[in-house]
Amino acid sequence: MNEKSVKQRKLLILCADRDDDIERFINEKTPIIGREKVLESAIKFALVRPEDSDSNALFAAIQIYDKISKLAGKDKCEVAVIAGTPEEGVEADMKMLSELDKVLEKFNAEGVIIVSDGPTDEQIASIIQSKIPIVSMKRVIVQQSRGVEESFVLVTRYLKMLVTEPKFRKYSLGIPGLFIILQALFYLLGYIEYFWTFFTLILGFILIAKGFALDEKIKILYTTSPLTFSATMVFAIILILGISLGYHEILYQHIEDPLLFIVIFLSLTLGGAIRELDLLIIGLLFIVGGKILDETISGREKDWKKYVIFTFILFLRPVLIEGINIILGSGNLITFIYWLFLSFMISTLVAGFFVIKQRVGK
């Protein structure tokens, strides 16, 4: 409804209560005409029947009246309530028609907006149409609505929202569509027996990402620190590559002891031109280095702790290798302490350098 059509017509906002709940529960005679009287009745009814959807229809009618009165003026619109009978038959329709005549006698409307709480109330629409043109119909559906028809309307509204709303559509249509395509590909490639394992794995990742808001954190990281984001992606790829290489190498060792299998797998130091532990160290250096570059390029104040961590990671490899060797029974404790002490000493010197530089700069 545009602004011009609203200002040209005198509109009646009509709340239709076909089963006459208003008169039965608050003993209020209908028709009820005027905003103040309708609001008073709506409050009374909500206090007596807070779970009944009729109260929502009453408040919705007042809301529509307020919007139109601001747009066209109070003399161009009115709000009223008419009711039928508990039997909802022909008698109810005739009673509502009679009450509509009374309303039109007091307010000579040129169009009507019907507000109801369900399909049964809207059965009076054809009778109202014979008296006055219907400009619009507003159906108020709430979660507490009664009956199969109301439940069907509510479910239909939610289903429509899942299909039309962009924020819901990618989950209701996009992700299921993706899995359907993947299932077809698995079938064509002859690996259909692995599809459900893959499905549960991906579903688990999605639940973890949404549960810990990882997608939001990744988006923030990409926006604020693109180099750190890129370095983190490189680290993830390197880590997956390292774990895959370590796992395949351990398979050839035929290790039966589960504890020994886990220790060797975590060490990631078996064979290869580039040891898997080296990949892990390189990945960690990428993350810390990316943060340092972000601070340098953006001109933010440099955090000396990142430089200390970067230095410590450079000397982390021999410490980890010797520690794993000690667990496996072939390491040397003195060598382990030497590398650990050396890494701490050099990291401390780096930290001291930045502390002195900050004090001199002041």
Buried (B, 14 or more C-beta within 10 A) or exposed (E): EEEEEBEEBBBBBBBBBBBBBBBBBBEBEBBBBBBEBBBBBBBBBBEBBEEBBBBBBBBBBBBBBBEBBEEBEEEBBBBBBBBBBBEBEEEBBEBBBEBBEEBBEEBEBEBBBBBBBBBBBBBBBEEBEEBBEBBEBBBBBBEEBEEEEBEEBBEEEEEEEEEEEEEEEEEBEEEEEEBEEBBEEBEEEEEEEEBEEBBEEBEEEBEEBEEEEEEEEBEEBBEEBBBBBBBBBBBEEBBEBBBEBBEEBBEEEEBEEEEBBEBBBBBBBBEBEEBBBBBBBBBBBBBBBBBBBBBEEEEEEBEBEBBBBBBBBBBBBBBBBBBBBBEEEEBEEEBBEBBBEEBEEBBEEBBEEBEEEEEEEE
